[in-house]
Amino acid sequence: MSENTSSQKAYTVHIVGCGIGGLTTAIALKQIGCDVKVFEAAPVLKPVGAGILMAPNAMKVFGRLGFAETVKERGHVLTRGLRVTNAQRRTIQQMGGPEERAIAGETSVAIHRGILQQVLLEVLGEEHVLTGKPCKHVEQDGERVTLHCEDGSTYTSDLLLGADGIHSAVRRSLFSEVPLRYGGETCWRGVAEFAAGEEWGGEGVEMWGGGVRLGLFPINDTQCYWFSTETAASGGADVDAASAKRMLVERFKDFGGPAAAILEATPEESIIRRDLFDFVPIDKWYKGHIALVGDAAHATTPNMGQGGCQAVEDAWALQLCVQREATLSQALEAYEQMRRPKAMMVVNNSYSFGKVAQLRNPLLCWLRNIFLRMTPKSVYLKQIKTLYSLPS
Ligand SMILES: Cc1cc2nc3c(=O)[nH]c(=O)nc-3n(C[C@H](O)[C@H](O)[C@H](O)COP(=O)(O)OP(=O)(O)OC[C@H]3O[C@@H](n4cnc5c(N)ncnc54)[C@H](O)[C@@H]3O)c2cc1C
């Protein structure tokens, strides 16, 4: 390691995984003087995936790292917030209004995942990324850490961060196997060629039926991202994407608004189906100079739209802790203490929220909707404050 000053930390840092967590962490640590390299399993980085919602907590981190405006320009700012409705389009909950925005300090942005990854790569610099480098395992030897890749190559650094997602190879190297937990829902996602225009723009909508949900979000001037969940056993499959699309159009044709038109306007090849899993929060996020970031540390079901945002918060916390603490061991302990309670709260609440949102029984759905409508705004605003506050 080169000499460190109090504000600049010239550690060499290797990050496994080029997702939202890995790239944002690389940017955050590069900004404080670290020599960062990201190792990605995929041979090439392609703009895959559908859309993603970056909530105010993530947008505030992007602001502090200096590129929130770029994310807003390349995505779609939800100026009117997010509305949850029933199947008849009667509002159950309205979120992200002016009062909440004032508390949150930012707006949510919906963006294509591939475009977000491209923005992060541009900010970081592609020269910091090595593709076609699947991590096999990692090991600690005194003060140094070695990354062993599947192709036999090895790389040594001061600090190694596993941002390699829910099936993390880095986590497997550090701790015993963590069983995944099925959230009880399967999910389809797609990107439609559909201009939201003035009528549907600036707002995300989530429509709840019995055991099914459909979320619709403009991600730019010409495209909308959607997701749809269904309470189901794991392991189900569609005959093909065309039949999945037909089934979804049929299912949501009476929900009104732009639902059916958006589903119809989706190229079949963009439709992805995946069962939703998380894992029960783990006790430790680091060992020696190796730590976990994002889904590798705290994979969550997407019911609160927070998995990626929590990965972004990890990046911010790592910048703070590495910069402040005298040693890497102290920094990683501080990072775990700073982040684990909130990430754990998100994982647990998201899992429970999924069970409530995916209720099938009409009477229970009716009671749930009444309860949500009657919940005092002050309760919701308190939750928002906790969820969108950043570590300091
Ligand atoms: C349906 C759905 C909707 C969602 N919606 C939202 C949302 O609206 N907002 C939100 O904040 N979150 C959302 N999430 C959650 C979010 O997608 C994840 O939490 C987020 O992508 C985690 O980022 P990550 O960087 O930790 O991991 P990942 O995105 O999983 O990235 C891991 C990276 O590591 C690479 N990798 C894996 N193994 C290896 C290896 N052995 N060696 C090297 N590289 C490896 C992978 O190729 C990948 O590039 C959603 C999730 C789902 C499933």
The ligand as a Tripos MOL2 file, in Angstrom:
@<TRIPOS>MOLECULE
LIG
   53    58     1     0     0
SMALL
NO_CHARGES

@<TRIPOS>ATOM
      1 C1        -37.6020   -7.8710  -10.5280 C.3       1 LIG1
      2 C2        -36.6500   -6.9910   -9.7910 C.ar      1 LIG1
      3 C3        -36.8950   -5.6380   -9.7060 C.ar      1 LIG1
      4 C4        -36.0430   -4.8160   -8.9800 C.ar      1 LIG1
      5 N1        -36.2870   -3.4850   -8.9000 N.ar      1 LIG1
      6 C5        -35.4890   -2.6850   -8.1860 C.ar      1 LIG1
      7 C6        -35.7340   -1.2700   -8.1140 C.ar      1 LIG1
      8 O1        -36.6620   -0.7370   -8.7250 O.2       1 LIG1
      9 N2        -34.8960   -0.5150   -7.3610 N.ar      1 LIG1
     10 C7        -33.8240   -1.0560   -6.6930 C.ar      1 LIG1
     11 O2        -33.0870   -0.3190   -6.0270 O.2       1 LIG1
     12 N3        -33.5670   -2.3860   -6.7510 N.ar      1 LIG1
     13 C8        -34.3530   -3.2010   -7.4820 C.ar      1 LIG1
     14 N4        -34.0760   -4.5480   -7.5710 N.ar      1 LIG1
     15 C9        -32.9140   -5.0820   -6.8480 C.3       1 LIG1
     16 C10       -31.6340   -4.8170   -7.6150 C.3       1 LIG1
     17 O3        -31.7410   -5.3070   -8.9310 O.3       1 LIG1
     18 C11       -30.4410   -5.4650   -6.9360 C.3       1 LIG1
     19 O4        -30.5000   -5.2780   -5.5550 O.3       1 LIG1
     20 C12       -29.1520   -4.8600   -7.4670 C.3       1 LIG1
     21 O5        -29.0220   -5.1300   -8.8410 O.3       1 LIG1
     22 C13       -27.9610   -5.4180   -6.7010 C.3       1 LIG1
     23 O6        -26.8010   -4.8920   -7.2680 O.3       1 LIG1
     24 P1        -25.4050   -5.6220   -7.0290 P.3       1 LIG1
     25 O7        -24.4070   -4.7920   -7.7510 O.co2     1 LIG1
     26 O8        -25.2140   -5.8880   -5.5840 O.co2     1 LIG1
     27 O9        -25.5630   -7.0600   -7.6820 O.3       1 LIG1
     28 P2        -25.8940   -7.4900   -9.1810 P.3       1 LIG1
     29 O10       -26.7230   -6.4760   -9.8710 O.co2     1 LIG1
     30 O11       -26.4140   -8.8800   -9.1050 O.co2     1 LIG1
     31 O12       -24.4910   -7.4910   -9.8970 O.3       1 LIG1
     32 C14       -23.5450   -8.5000   -9.6470 C.3       1 LIG1
     33 C15       -22.5080   -8.4710  -10.7550 C.3       1 LIG1
     34 O13       -21.4960   -9.4300  -10.4240 O.3       1 LIG1
     35 C16       -21.2550  -10.2550  -11.5380 C.3       1 LIG1
     36 N5        -20.7920  -11.5570  -11.0040 N.ar      1 LIG1
     37 C17       -21.5360  -12.5360  -10.4610 C.ar      1 LIG1
     38 N6        -20.7490  -13.5430  -10.0690 N.ar      1 LIG1
     39 C18       -19.4900  -13.1930  -10.3730 C.ar      1 LIG1
     40 C19       -18.2210  -13.8180  -10.2000 C.ar      1 LIG1
     41 N7        -18.1120  -15.0320   -9.6260 N.pl3     1 LIG1
     42 N8        -17.1100  -13.1660  -10.6180 N.ar      1 LIG1
     43 C20       -17.1950  -11.9410  -11.1880 C.ar      1 LIG1
     44 N9        -18.3640  -11.3050  -11.3960 N.ar      1 LIG1
     45 C21       -19.4940  -11.9240  -10.9710 C.ar      1 LIG1
     46 C22       -22.5670  -10.3260  -12.2780 C.3       1 LIG1
     47 O14       -22.3780  -10.6780  -13.6410 O.3       1 LIG1
     48 C23       -23.0570   -8.8830  -12.1080 C.3       1 LIG1
     49 O15       -22.5300   -8.0360  -13.1040 O.3       1 LIG1
     50 C24       -34.9070   -5.3710   -8.3170 C.ar      1 LIG1
     51 C25       -34.6540   -6.7380   -8.4200 C.ar      1 LIG1
     52 C26       -35.5060   -7.5570   -9.1440 C.ar      1 LIG1
     53 C27       -35.1980   -9.0140   -9.2460 C.3       1 LIG1
@<TRIPOS>BOND
     1     1     2 1
     2     2     3 ar
     3     2    52 ar
     4     3     4 ar
     5     4     5 ar
     6     4    50 ar
     7     5     6 ar
     8     6     7 ar
     9     6    13 1
    10     7     8 2
    11     7     9 ar
    12     9    10 ar
    13    10    11 2
    14    10    12 ar
    15    12    13 ar
    16    13    14 ar
    17    14    15 1
    18    14    50 ar
    19    15    16 1
    20    16    17 1
    21    16    18 1
    22    18    19 1
    23    18    20 1
    24    20    21 1
    25    20    22 1
    26    22    23 1
    27    23    24 1
    28    24    25 2
    29    24    26 1
    30    24    27 1
    31    27    28 1
    32    28    29 2
    33    28    30 1
    34    28    31 1
    35    31    32 1
    36    32    33 1
    37    33    34 1
    38    33    48 1
    39    34    35 1
    40    35    36 1
    41    35    46 1
    42    36    37 ar
    43    36    45 ar
    44    37    38 ar
    45    38    39 ar
    46    39    40 ar
    47    39    45 ar
    48    40    41 1
    49    40    42 ar
    50    42    43 ar
    51    43    44 ar
    52    44    45 ar
    53    46    47 1
    54    46    48 1
    55    48    49 1
    56    50    51 ar
    57    51    52 ar
    58    52    53 1
@<TRIPOS>SUBSTRUCTURE
     1 LIG1         1 GROUP 0 **** ****
